[in-house]
Amino acid sequence: MRVRSAIFASLQALVLFPFIGRRQKVRGVRKLVTRRYPYLVYYSVDEASEEIVIITIQHPARDREHSDT
């Protein structure tokens, strides 16, 4: 339950600051590292529709689909 709360808190910050995450090599994809528990949130921002699209949330020990720039 604590992990979910930490992820949820990071997602709330993402709503307020959608470009807080680091850009990735894949165009339009950004990465946010959650606080307290190191989960990676890969997402994109659709400025036209003012939406944040969560692509995946994963633990850093797993193989990553995206890599940093």
Contacts in CASP RR format, 6 or more apart in sequence:
PFRMAT RR
TARGET T0000
AUTHOR 0000-0000-0000
METHOD contacts of the structure
MODEL  1
MRVRSAIFASLQALVLFPFIGRRQKVRGVRKLVTRRYPYLVYYSVDEASE
EIVIITIQHPARDREHSDT
2 36 0 8 1.000
2 37 0 8 1.000
3 37 0 8 1.000
3 39 0 8 1.000
6 34 0 8 1.000
6 35 0 8 1.000
6 36 0 8 1.000
6 37 0 8 1.000
6 39 0 8 1.000
7 34 0 8 1.000
7 37 0 8 1.000
7 39 0 8 1.000
7 41 0 8 1.000
7 57 0 8 1.000
9 34 0 8 1.000
9 35 0 8 1.000
10 32 0 8 1.000
10 34 0 8 1.000
10 35 0 8 1.000
10 39 0 8 1.000
10 41 0 8 1.000
11 41 0 8 1.000
11 54 0 8 1.000
13 20 0 8 1.000
14 20 0 8 1.000
14 21 0 8 1.000
14 32 0 8 1.000
14 41 0 8 1.000
14 43 0 8 1.000
14 52 0 8 1.000
15 52 0 8 1.000
18 45 0 8 1.000
18 52 0 8 1.000
19 30 0 8 1.000
19 45 0 8 1.000
20 32 0 8 1.000
21 30 0 8 1.000
21 31 0 8 1.000
21 32 0 8 1.000
22 30 0 8 1.000
22 31 0 8 1.000
22 32 0 8 1.000
22 68 0 8 1.000
22 69 0 8 1.000
23 29 0 8 1.000
23 30 0 8 1.000
23 69 0 8 1.000
24 30 0 8 1.000
24 31 0 8 1.000
24 42 0 8 1.000
24 66 0 8 1.000
24 67 0 8 1.000
24 68 0 8 1.000
24 69 0 8 1.000
25 66 0 8 1.000
25 67 0 8 1.000
25 68 0 8 1.000
25 69 0 8 1.000
26 66 0 8 1.000
28 44 0 8 1.000
28 45 0 8 1.000
29 42 0 8 1.000
29 43 0 8 1.000
29 44 0 8 1.000
29 55 0 8 1.000
29 66 0 8 1.000
30 42 0 8 1.000
30 43 0 8 1.000
30 44 0 8 1.000
30 45 0 8 1.000
31 40 0 8 1.000
31 41 0 8 1.000
31 42 0 8 1.000
31 43 0 8 1.000
31 66 0 8 1.000
31 68 0 8 1.000
32 40 0 8 1.000
32 41 0 8 1.000
32 43 0 8 1.000
33 39 0 8 1.000
33 40 0 8 1.000
33 41 0 8 1.000
33 60 0 8 1.000
34 40 0 8 1.000
34 41 0 8 1.000
38 59 0 8 1.000
38 60 0 8 1.000
39 57 0 8 1.000
39 58 0 8 1.000
39 59 0 8 1.000
39 60 0 8 1.000
40 57 0 8 1.000
40 58 0 8 1.000
40 59 0 8 1.000
40 60 0 8 1.000
40 64 0 8 1.000
41 54 0 8 1.000
41 56 0 8 1.000
41 57 0 8 1.000
42 54 0 8 1.000
42 55 0 8 1.000
42 56 0 8 1.000
42 57 0 8 1.000
42 58 0 8 1.000
42 65 0 8 1.000
42 66 0 8 1.000
43 52 0 8 1.000
43 53 0 8 1.000
43 54 0 8 1.000
43 55 0 8 1.000
44 52 0 8 1.000
44 53 0 8 1.000
44 55 0 8 1.000
45 51 0 8 1.000
45 52 0 8 1.000
45 53 0 8 1.000
46 52 0 8 1.000
46 53 0 8 1.000
55 65 0 8 1.000
56 65 0 8 1.000
58 64 0 8 1.000
END
